[in-house]
Amino acid sequence: MADYNDRLKEIQDTVENKKLSLDESLDLYEEAVKIGMEATSNMEQNIAKQFETQEDE
């Protein structure tokens, strides 16, 4: 999760501090959305594994 947060922070800083073209901004937006979706998927998988572990006990 730290890697996701680090990259999202880099994207945020870039967007806030640089004049970017529309294409560059959209590319960063798409990357941020992808990161968010991956992080959500990983969290859901971890939660499912925890429930499976609890059920096995």
mmCIF file of the N, C-alpha and C atoms, coordinates in Angstrom:
data_MODEL
# 
_entry.id   MODEL 
# 
loop_
_atom_site.group_PDB 
_atom_site.id 
_atom_site.type_symbol 
_atom_site.label_atom_id 
_atom_site.label_alt_id 
_atom_site.label_comp_id 
_atom_site.label_asym_id 
_atom_site.label_entity_id 
_atom_site.label_seq_id 
_atom_site.pdbx_PDB_ins_code 
_atom_site.Cartn_x 
_atom_site.Cartn_y 
_atom_site.Cartn_z 
_atom_site.occupancy 
_atom_site.B_iso_or_equiv 
_atom_site.pdbx_formal_charge 
_atom_site.auth_seq_id 
_atom_site.auth_comp_id 
_atom_site.auth_asym_id 
_atom_site.auth_atom_id 
_atom_site.pdbx_PDB_model_num 
ATOM 1   N N  . MET A 1 1  ? 0.811   -1.202  0.000   1.00 0.00 ? 1  MET A N  1 
ATOM 2   C CA . MET A 1 1  ? 0.000   0.000   0.000   1.00 0.00 ? 1  MET A CA 1 
ATOM 3   C C  . MET A 1 1  ? 0.855   1.267   0.000   1.00 0.00 ? 1  MET A C  1 
ATOM 4   N N  . ALA A 1 2  ? 1.982   1.180   0.639   1.00 0.00 ? 2  ALA A N  1 
ATOM 5   C CA . ALA A 1 2  ? 2.846   2.362   0.687   1.00 0.00 ? 2  ALA A CA 1 
ATOM 6   C C  . ALA A 1 2  ? 3.294   2.773   -0.710  1.00 0.00 ? 2  ALA A C  1 
ATOM 7   N N  . ASP A 1 3  ? 3.561   1.773   -1.554  1.00 0.00 ? 3  ASP A N  1 
ATOM 8   C CA . ASP A 1 3  ? 3.965   2.084   -2.928  1.00 0.00 ? 3  ASP A CA 1 
ATOM 9   C C  . ASP A 1 3  ? 2.863   2.826   -3.669  1.00 0.00 ? 3  ASP A C  1 
ATOM 10  N N  . TYR A 1 4  ? 1.629   2.377   -3.473  1.00 0.00 ? 4  TYR A N  1 
ATOM 11  C CA . TYR A 1 4  ? 0.496   3.060   -4.109  1.00 0.00 ? 4  TYR A CA 1 
ATOM 12  C C  . TYR A 1 4  ? 0.408   4.505   -3.626  1.00 0.00 ? 4  TYR A C  1 
ATOM 13  N N  . ASN A 1 5  ? 0.496   4.677   -2.325  1.00 0.00 ? 5  ASN A N  1 
ATOM 14  C CA . ASN A 1 5  ? 0.396   6.028   -1.763  1.00 0.00 ? 5  ASN A CA 1 
ATOM 15  C C  . ASN A 1 5  ? 1.526   6.924   -2.237  1.00 0.00 ? 5  ASN A C  1 
ATOM 16  N N  . ASP A 1 6  ? 2.727   6.365   -2.295  1.00 0.00 ? 6  ASP A N  1 
ATOM 17  C CA . ASP A 1 6  ? 3.878   7.153   -2.744  1.00 0.00 ? 6  ASP A CA 1 
ATOM 18  C C  . ASP A 1 6  ? 3.680   7.647   -4.177  1.00 0.00 ? 6  ASP A C  1 
ATOM 19  N N  . ARG A 1 7  ? 3.244   6.741   -5.054  1.00 0.00 ? 7  ARG A N  1 
ATOM 20  C CA . ARG A 1 7  ? 3.056   7.136   -6.455  1.00 0.00 ? 7  ARG A CA 1 
ATOM 21  C C  . ARG A 1 7  ? 1.916   8.129   -6.591  1.00 0.00 ? 7  ARG A C  1 
ATOM 22  N N  . LEU A 1 8  ? 0.832   7.919   -5.854  1.00 0.00 ? 8  LEU A N  1 
ATOM 23  C CA . LEU A 1 8  ? -0.282  8.874   -5.920  1.00 0.00 ? 8  LEU A CA 1 
ATOM 24  C C  . LEU A 1 8  ? 0.144   10.257  -5.440  1.00 0.00 ? 8  LEU A C  1 
ATOM 25  N N  . LYS A 1 9  ? 0.984   10.291  -4.424  1.00 0.00 ? 9  LYS A N  1 
ATOM 26  C CA . LYS A 1 9  ? 1.506   11.575  -3.933  1.00 0.00 ? 9  LYS A CA 1 
ATOM 27  C C  . LYS A 1 9  ? 2.375   12.242  -5.000  1.00 0.00 ? 9  LYS A C  1 
ATOM 28  N N  . GLU A 1 10 ? 3.201   11.448  -5.696  1.00 0.00 ? 10 GLU A N  1 
ATOM 29  C CA . GLU A 1 10 ? 4.019   11.997  -6.777  1.00 0.00 ? 10 GLU A CA 1 
ATOM 30  C C  . GLU A 1 10 ? 3.140   12.587  -7.878  1.00 0.00 ? 10 GLU A C  1 
ATOM 31  N N  . ILE A 1 11 ? 2.093   11.865  -8.232  1.00 0.00 ? 11 ILE A N  1 
ATOM 32  C CA . ILE A 1 11 ? 1.166   12.362  -9.253  1.00 0.00 ? 11 ILE A CA 1 
ATOM 33  C C  . ILE A 1 11 ? 0.513   13.654  -8.795  1.00 0.00 ? 11 ILE A C  1 
ATOM 34  N N  . GLN A 1 12 ? 0.063   13.688  -7.561  1.00 0.00 ? 12 GLN A N  1 
ATOM 35  C CA . GLN A 1 12 ? -0.572  14.889  -7.025  1.00 0.00 ? 12 GLN A CA 1 
ATOM 36  C C  . GLN A 1 12 ? 0.387   16.070  -7.073  1.00 0.00 ? 12 GLN A C  1 
ATOM 37  N N  . ASP A 1 13 ? 1.616   15.862  -6.619  1.00 0.00 ? 13 ASP A N  1 
ATOM 38  C CA . ASP A 1 13 ? 2.598   16.944  -6.620  1.00 0.00 ? 13 ASP A CA 1 
ATOM 39  C C  . ASP A 1 13 ? 2.879   17.436  -8.041  1.00 0.00 ? 13 ASP A C  1 
ATOM 40  N N  . THR A 1 14 ? 2.974   16.513  -8.977  1.00 0.00 ? 14 THR A N  1 
ATOM 41  C CA . THR A 1 14 ? 3.232   16.883  -10.365 1.00 0.00 ? 14 THR A CA 1 
ATOM 42  C C  . THR A 1 14 ? 2.109   17.735  -10.924 1.00 0.00 ? 14 THR A C  1 
ATOM 43  N N  . VAL A 1 15 ? 0.890   17.304  -10.680 1.00 0.00 ? 15 VAL A N  1 
ATOM 44  C CA . VAL A 1 15 ? -0.268  18.033  -11.207 1.00 0.00 ? 15 VAL A CA 1 
ATOM 45  C C  . VAL A 1 15 ? -0.382  19.421  -10.562 1.00 0.00 ? 15 VAL A C  1 
ATOM 46  N N  . GLU A 1 16 ? -0.095  19.491  -9.274  1.00 0.00 ? 16 GLU A N  1 
ATOM 47  C CA . GLU A 1 16 ? -0.218  20.763  -8.569  1.00 0.00 ? 16 GLU A CA 1 
ATOM 48  C C  . GLU A 1 16 ? 0.895   21.753  -8.904  1.00 0.00 ? 16 GLU A C  1 
ATOM 49  N N  . ASN A 1 17 ? 2.087   21.252  -9.185  1.00 0.00 ? 17 ASN A N  1 
ATOM 50  C CA . ASN A 1 17 ? 3.248   22.126  -9.273  1.00 0.00 ? 17 ASN A CA 1 
ATOM 51  C C  . ASN A 1 17 ? 3.787   22.360  -10.683 1.00 0.00 ? 17 ASN A C  1 
ATOM 52  N N  . LYS A 1 18 ? 3.218   21.726  -11.665 1.00 0.00 ? 18 LYS A N  1 
ATOM 53  C CA . LYS A 1 18 ? 3.732   21.885  -13.025 1.00 0.00 ? 18 LYS A CA 1 
ATOM 54  C C  . LYS A 1 18 ? 2.603   22.253  -13.970 1.00 0.00 ? 18 LYS A C  1 
ATOM 55  N N  . LYS A 1 19 ? 2.972   22.972  -14.978 1.00 0.00 ? 19 LYS A N  1 
ATOM 56  C CA . LYS A 1 19 ? 2.017   23.246  -16.043 1.00 0.00 ? 19 LYS A CA 1 
ATOM 57  C C  . LYS A 1 19 ? 2.096   22.091  -17.017 1.00 0.00 ? 19 LYS A C  1 
ATOM 58  N N  . LEU A 1 20 ? 1.038   21.316  -17.065 1.00 0.00 ? 20 LEU A N  1 
ATOM 59  C CA . LEU A 1 20 ? 1.008   20.132  -17.913 1.00 0.00 ? 20 LEU A CA 1 
ATOM 60  C C  . LEU A 1 20 ? 0.035   20.330  -19.053 1.00 0.00 ? 20 LEU A C  1 
ATOM 61  N N  . SER A 1 21 ? 0.313   19.641  -20.129 1.00 0.00 ? 21 SER A N  1 
ATOM 62  C CA . SER A 1 21 ? -0.644  19.651  -21.230 1.00 0.00 ? 21 SER A CA 1 
ATOM 63  C C  . SER A 1 21 ? -1.851  18.819  -20.819 1.00 0.00 ? 21 SER A C  1 
ATOM 64  N N  . LEU A 1 22 ? -2.912  18.982  -21.566 1.00 0.00 ? 22 LEU A N  1 
ATOM 65  C CA . LEU A 1 22 ? -4.108  18.201  -21.289 1.00 0.00 ? 22 LEU A CA 1 
ATOM 66  C C  . LEU A 1 22 ? -3.809  16.706  -21.402 1.00 0.00 ? 22 LEU A C  1 
ATOM 67  N N  . ASP A 1 23 ? -3.061  16.321  -22.405 1.00 0.00 ? 23 ASP A N  1 
ATOM 68  C CA . ASP A 1 23 ? -2.710  14.910  -22.580 1.00 0.00 ? 23 ASP A CA 1 
ATOM 69  C C  . ASP A 1 23 ? -1.895  14.376  -21.403 1.00 0.00 ? 23 ASP A C  1 
ATOM 70  N N  . GLU A 1 24 ? -0.939  15.151  -20.937 1.00 0.00 ? 24 GLU A N  1 
ATOM 71  C CA . GLU A 1 24 ? -0.145  14.730  -19.782 1.00 0.00 ? 24 GLU A CA 1 
ATOM 72  C C  . GLU A 1 24 ? -1.014  14.597  -18.536 1.00 0.00 ? 24 GLU A C  1 
ATOM 73  N N  . SER A 1 25 ? -1.905  15.551  -18.344 1.00 0.00 ? 25 SER A N  1 
ATOM 74  C CA . SER A 1 25 ? -2.809  15.508  -17.192 1.00 0.00 ? 25 SER A CA 1 
ATOM 75  C C  . SER A 1 25 ? -3.719  14.296  -17.265 1.00 0.00 ? 25 SER A C  1 
ATOM 76  N N  . LEU A 1 26 ? -4.237  14.008  -18.441 1.00 0.00 ? 26 LEU A N  1 
ATOM 77  C CA . LEU A 1 26 ? -5.115  12.843  -18.599 1.00 0.00 ? 26 LEU A CA 1 
ATOM 78  C C  . LEU A 1 26 ? -4.355  11.540  -18.376 1.00 0.00 ? 26 LEU A C  1 
ATOM 79  N N  . ASP A 1 27 ? -3.120  11.478  -18.842 1.00 0.00 ? 27 ASP A N  1 
ATOM 80  C CA . ASP A 1 27 ? -2.308  10.283  -18.615 1.00 0.00 ? 27 ASP A CA 1 
ATOM 81  C C  . ASP A 1 27 ? -2.097  10.043  -17.120 1.00 0.00 ? 27 ASP A C  1 
ATOM 82  N N  . LEU A 1 28 ? -1.801  11.105  -16.386 1.00 0.00 ? 28 LEU A N  1 
ATOM 83  C CA . LEU A 1 28 ? -1.611  10.975  -14.943 1.00 0.00 ? 28 LEU A CA 1 
ATOM 84  C C  . LEU A 1 28 ? -2.916  10.617  -14.242 1.00 0.00 ? 28 LEU A C  1 
ATOM 85  N N  . TYR A 1 29 ? -4.012  11.186  -14.701 1.00 0.00 ? 29 TYR A N  1 
ATOM 86  C CA . TYR A 1 29 ? -5.321  10.859  -14.135 1.00 0.00 ? 29 TYR A CA 1 
ATOM 87  C C  . TYR A 1 29 ? -5.608  9.370   -14.340 1.00 0.00 ? 29 TYR A C  1 
ATOM 88  N N  . GLU A 1 30 ? -5.383  8.886   -15.556 1.00 0.00 ? 30 GLU A N  1 
ATOM 89  C CA . GLU A 1 30 ? -5.629  7.471   -15.851 1.00 0.00 ? 30 GLU A CA 1 
ATOM 90  C C  . GLU A 1 30 ? -4.747  6.565   -14.991 1.00 0.00 ? 30 GLU A C  1 
ATOM 91  N N  . GLU A 1 31 ? -3.502  6.966   -14.804 1.00 0.00 ? 31 GLU A N  1 
ATOM 92  C CA . GLU A 1 31 ? -2.606  6.186   -13.953 1.00 0.00 ? 31 GLU A CA 1 
ATOM 93  C C  . GLU A 1 31 ? -3.107  6.163   -12.512 1.00 0.00 ? 31 GLU A C  1 
ATOM 94  N N  . ALA A 1 32 ? -3.553  7.312   -12.026 1.00 0.00 ? 32 ALA A N  1 
ATOM 95  C CA . ALA A 1 32 ? -4.061  7.390   -10.658 1.00 0.00 ? 32 ALA A CA 1 
ATOM 96  C C  . ALA A 1 32 ? -5.302  6.519   -10.480 1.00 0.00 ? 32 ALA A C  1 
ATOM 97  N N  . VAL A 1 33 ? -6.185  6.523   -11.453 1.00 0.00 ? 33 VAL A N  1 
ATOM 98  C CA . VAL A 1 33 ? -7.378  5.682   -11.380 1.00 0.00 ? 33 VAL A CA 1 
ATOM 99  C C  . VAL A 1 33 ? -6.984  4.209   -11.367 1.00 0.00 ? 33 VAL A C  1 
ATOM 100 N N  . LYS A 1 34 ? -6.033  3.843   -12.221 1.00 0.00 ? 34 LYS A N  1 
ATOM 101 C CA . LYS A 1 34 ? -5.556  2.456   -12.278 1.00 0.00 ? 34 LYS A CA 1 
ATOM 102 C C  . LYS A 1 34 ? -4.959  2.037   -10.936 1.00 0.00 ? 34 LYS A C  1 
ATOM 103 N N  . ILE A 1 35 ? -4.159  2.898   -10.361 1.00 0.00 ? 35 ILE A N  1 
ATOM 104 C CA . ILE A 1 35 ? -3.563  2.608   -9.055  1.00 0.00 ? 35 ILE A CA 1 
ATOM 105 C C  . ILE A 1 35 ? -4.657  2.415   -8.008  1.00 0.00 ? 35 ILE A C  1 
ATOM 106 N N  . GLY A 1 36 ? -5.645  3.285   -8.026  1.00 0.00 ? 36 GLY A N  1 
ATOM 107 C CA . GLY A 1 36 ? -6.748  3.169   -7.082  1.00 0.00 ? 36 GLY A CA 1 
ATOM 108 C C  . GLY A 1 36 ? -7.506  1.858   -7.236  1.00 0.00 ? 36 GLY A C  1 
ATOM 109 N N  . MET A 1 37 ? -7.721  1.452   -8.467  1.00 0.00 ? 37 MET A N  1 
ATOM 110 C CA . MET A 1 37 ? -8.426  0.197   -8.719  1.00 0.00 ? 37 MET A CA 1 
ATOM 111 C C  . MET A 1 37 ? -7.586  -1.002  -8.273  1.00 0.00 ? 37 MET A C  1 
ATOM 112 N N  . GLU A 1 38 ? -6.286  -0.955  -8.520  1.00 0.00 ? 38 GLU A N  1 
ATOM 113 C CA . GLU A 1 38 ? -5.405  -2.036  -8.074  1.00 0.00 ? 38 GLU A CA 1 
ATOM 114 C C  . GLU A 1 38 ? -5.369  -2.118  -6.547  1.00 0.00 ? 38 GLU A C  1 
ATOM 115 N N  . ALA A 1 39 ? -5.280  -0.975  -5.900  1.00 0.00 ? 39 ALA A N  1 
ATOM 116 C CA . ALA A 1 39 ? -5.243  -0.953  -4.438  1.00 0.00 ? 39 ALA A CA 1 
ATOM 117 C C  . ALA A 1 39 ? -6.545  -1.505  -3.864  1.00 0.00 ? 39 ALA A C  1 
ATOM 118 N N  . THR A 1 40 ? -7.664  -1.136  -4.451  1.00 0.00 ? 40 THR A N  1 
ATOM 119 C CA . THR A 1 40 ? -8.953  -1.634  -3.996  1.00 0.00 ? 40 THR A CA 1 
ATOM 120 C C  . THR A 1 40 ? -9.042  -3.141  -4.177  1.00 0.00 ? 40 THR A C  1 
ATOM 121 N N  . SER A 1 41 ? -8.606  -3.619  -5.318  1.00 0.00 ? 41 SER A N  1 
ATOM 122 C CA . SER A 1 41 ? -8.631  -5.050  -5.592  1.00 0.00 ? 41 SER A CA 1 
ATOM 123 C C  . SER A 1 41 ? -7.755  -5.809  -4.597  1.00 0.00 ? 41 SER A C  1 
ATOM 124 N N  . ASN A 1 42 ? -6.569  -5.305  -4.340  1.00 0.00 ? 42 ASN A N  1 
ATOM 125 C CA . ASN A 1 42 ? -5.673  -5.945  -3.370  1.00 0.00 ? 42 ASN A CA 1 
ATOM 126 C C  . ASN A 1 42 ? -6.275  -5.967  -1.974  1.00 0.00 ? 42 ASN A C  1 
ATOM 127 N N  . MET A 1 43 ? -6.903  -4.880  -1.580  1.00 0.00 ? 43 MET A N  1 
ATOM 128 C CA . MET A 1 43 ? -7.542  -4.829  -0.265  1.00 0.00 ? 43 MET A CA 1 
ATOM 129 C C  . MET A 1 43 ? -8.678  -5.844  -0.181  1.00 0.00 ? 43 MET A C  1 
ATOM 130 N N  . GLU A 1 44 ? -9.486  -5.932  -1.223  1.00 0.00 ? 44 GLU A N  1 
ATOM 131 C CA . GLU A 1 44 ? -10.582 -6.891  -1.238  1.00 0.00 ? 44 GLU A CA 1 
ATOM 132 C C  . GLU A 1 44 ? -10.058 -8.320  -1.148  1.00 0.00 ? 44 GLU A C  1 
ATOM 133 N N  . GLN A 1 45 ? -8.976  -8.612  -1.858  1.00 0.00 ? 45 GLN A N  1 
ATOM 134 C CA . GLN A 1 45 ? -8.380  -9.948  -1.799  1.00 0.00 ? 45 GLN A CA 1 
ATOM 135 C C  . GLN A 1 45 ? -7.854  -10.252 -0.398  1.00 0.00 ? 45 GLN A C  1 
ATOM 136 N N  . ASN A 1 46 ? -7.222  -9.274  0.226   1.00 0.00 ? 46 ASN A N  1 
ATOM 137 C CA . ASN A 1 46 ? -6.714  -9.464  1.585   1.00 0.00 ? 46 ASN A CA 1 
ATOM 138 C C  . ASN A 1 46 ? -7.844  -9.701  2.572   1.00 0.00 ? 46 ASN A C  1 
ATOM 139 N N  . ILE A 1 47 ? -8.918  -8.981  2.426   1.00 0.00 ? 47 ILE A N  1 
ATOM 140 C CA . ILE A 1 47 ? -10.074 -9.165  3.304   1.00 0.00 ? 47 ILE A CA 1 
ATOM 141 C C  . ILE A 1 47 ? -10.666 -10.560 3.111   1.00 0.00 ? 47 ILE A C  1 
ATOM 142 N N  . ALA A 1 48 ? -10.792 -10.985 1.858   1.00 0.00 ? 48 ALA A N  1 
ATOM 143 C CA . ALA A 1 48 ? -11.316 -12.324 1.572   1.00 0.00 ? 48 ALA A CA 1 
ATOM 144 C C  . ALA A 1 48 ? -10.426 -13.395 2.185   1.00 0.00 ? 48 ALA A C  1 
ATOM 145 N N  . LYS A 1 49 ? -9.106  -13.233 2.095   1.00 0.00 ? 49 LYS A N  1 
ATOM 146 C CA . LYS A 1 49 ? -8.184  -14.199 2.693   1.00 0.00 ? 49 LYS A CA 1 
ATOM 147 C C  . LYS A 1 49 ? -8.339  -14.236 4.203   1.00 0.00 ? 49 LYS A C  1 
ATOM 148 N N  . GLN A 1 50 ? -8.548  -13.079 4.813   1.00 0.00 ? 50 GLN A N  1 
ATOM 149 C CA . GLN A 1 50 ? -8.731  -13.041 6.273   1.00 0.00 ? 50 GLN A CA 1 
ATOM 150 C C  . GLN A 1 50 ? -9.999  -13.773 6.672   1.00 0.00 ? 50 GLN A C  1 
ATOM 151 N N  . PHE A 1 51 ? -11.072 -13.599 5.927   1.00 0.00 ? 51 PHE A N  1 
ATOM 152 C CA . PHE A 1 51 ? -12.305 -14.319 6.228   1.00 0.00 ? 51 PHE A CA 1 
ATOM 153 C C  . PHE A 1 51 ? -12.118 -15.821 6.054   1.00 0.00 ? 51 PHE A C  1 
ATOM 154 N N  . GLU A 1 52 ? -11.405 -16.237 5.018   1.00 0.00 ? 52 GLU A N  1 
ATOM 155 C CA . GLU A 1 52 ? -11.142 -17.652 4.791   1.00 0.00 ? 52 GLU A CA 1 
ATOM 156 C C  . GLU A 1 52 ? -10.343 -18.236 5.949   1.00 0.00 ? 52 GLU A C  1 
ATOM 157 N N  . THR A 1 53 ? -9.348  -17.482 6.412   1.00 0.00 ? 53 THR A N  1 
ATOM 158 C CA . THR A 1 53 ? -8.524  -17.929 7.534   1.00 0.00 ? 53 THR A CA 1 
ATOM 159 C C  . THR A 1 53 ? -9.364  -18.066 8.790   1.00 0.00 ? 53 THR A C  1 
ATOM 160 N N  . GLN A 1 54 ? -10.244 -17.109 9.035   1.00 0.00 ? 54 GLN A N  1 
ATOM 161 C CA . GLN A 1 54 ? -11.097 -17.161 10.220  1.00 0.00 ? 54 GLN A CA 1 
ATOM 162 C C  . GLN A 1 54 ? -12.069 -18.337 10.155  1.00 0.00 ? 54 GLN A C  1 
ATOM 163 N N  . GLU A 1 55 ? -12.583 -18.620 8.975   1.00 0.00 ? 55 GLU A N  1 
ATOM 164 C CA . GLU A 1 55 ? -13.523 -19.731 8.820   1.00 0.00 ? 55 GLU A CA 1 
ATOM 165 C C  . GLU A 1 55 ? -12.827 -21.075 9.047   1.00 0.00 ? 55 GLU A C  1 
ATOM 166 N N  . ASP A 1 56 ? -11.549 -21.159 8.688   1.00 0.00 ? 56 ASP A N  1 
ATOM 167 C CA . ASP A 1 56 ? -10.797 -22.396 8.859   1.00 0.00 ? 56 ASP A CA 1 
ATOM 168 C C  . ASP A 1 56 ? -10.456 -22.682 10.316  1.00 0.00 ? 56 ASP A C  1 
ATOM 169 N N  . GLU A 1 57 ? -10.477 -21.668 11.137  1.00 0.00 ? 57 GLU A N  1 
ATOM 170 C CA . GLU A 1 57 ? -10.072 -21.830 12.546  1.00 0.00 ? 57 GLU A CA 1 
ATOM 171 C C  . GLU A 1 57 ? -11.144 -22.469 13.364  1.00 0.00 ? 57 GLU A C  1 
# 
